[in-house]
């Protein structure tokens, strides 16, 4: 491996087996060779660990990290971040692909335009890498250096995934210790992105679609049951607000509006609050955490916003009743 890699790319892995090989090869075959590839094995129960070790033996720029217990993608990414050495940071999901010029293009755009984060477009593809449709695209390439955080929270740069971005180390390094009190199963990448875009002074949107997002049958994102998804999104909101409330009222307002918007999307709409009963424990844990850490946010998320769907609002109102006694115990 080069003594001074230009980019560290972090790849969390759980039970990917030999399927990880073509994904890692998409990094090894980059036109930019100064890559440090950090593969974090999240205590896989299949042969992923052995596959990763073989890849590392054959390629000096691969750094393997192995967890003794399964901790989830967020903790795996944090471990990779702490292991990283390059001035620029990227991410790859273990079943996706980076097109050959992805990191050369991202780094060039970052340096030429002197920005903190570069965001590129992406395509949905089959496991055989056949293009299905664009997942994210920008009409033109442009530099953004005004209201970066507000525009990020308004989803003008996409929905908050990590894998189509290049981060200057200084904007992400403060969040290397962003641990959560529970294991978050969706939206954890957006939560990390919140801190990065808050720190960023400028962003470059690259119109090139350089990342291939594999739409695999049965993956978490393609098989999201609405009640489960709603519960996890509310839990993500609790983590986002409590993690960043020290940034001040304006930032928290942006975060609040961002989660109101997400909860209004069809993926999270339920017919009645009673359907959430199977997730009472998870919802109550998050509501109690908010009640202790940021009680204003527990109330604010249910307030009406123009065009906010009724299902999310009514479900939240119902949820608050389950923690009313605990709120009274806290505030007297």
DADA-V587153 format. One line per field, one symbol per residue. ss: DSSP state (~ for helix, > for strand, _ for the rest). psi: psi as a letter, one per 30 degrees, with the letter a starting at -180 (. if undefined). A space follows every 50 residues. Layout:
ss->???
psi->???
This chain:
ss->______>>>>>>>___~~~~~~~~~~~~______>>>>>>>______~~~ ~~~~~~~~___>>>>>______~~~~~~~~~~~____>>>>_____>>__ _~~~~~~~~~~~~___>>>>>>>>>_____>>>>>>_____>>>___~~~ ~~~___________>>>>~~~~~~~____________~~~~~~~~~~~~_ __>>>>>>>>>>>>___________~~~~~~~~~~~~~~~~~~~~~~_~~ ~~~~~~~~~~~~~__~~~____~~~~~~~~~~~~~~~~~~~~~_~~~~~~ _________~~~~~~~~~~~~~_~~~~~~~~_
psi->kkfikekkkkjkkjhfbfffeeeeefefgkfjfhkjjjjjjihkfageee eeeeeeefjfgkjkkkkflkfleeeeeeeeefflflfkklkkkfgakkle gefeeeeeeeeefilfkkklllkkllfggkkelkekkkelklkjgkheee eefggfgagglefglkkkefffefgfgiklfljkflgfeeeeeeeefefk flkkjjfkjfkjjkikkgleffhjkeeeeeeeeeeeeeeeeeegffflee eeeeeeeeeeeefflefgklelffffefgeeeeeeeeeeeeeeieefeee ffkkkkgkkeeeeeeeeeeeffgeeeeeeef.
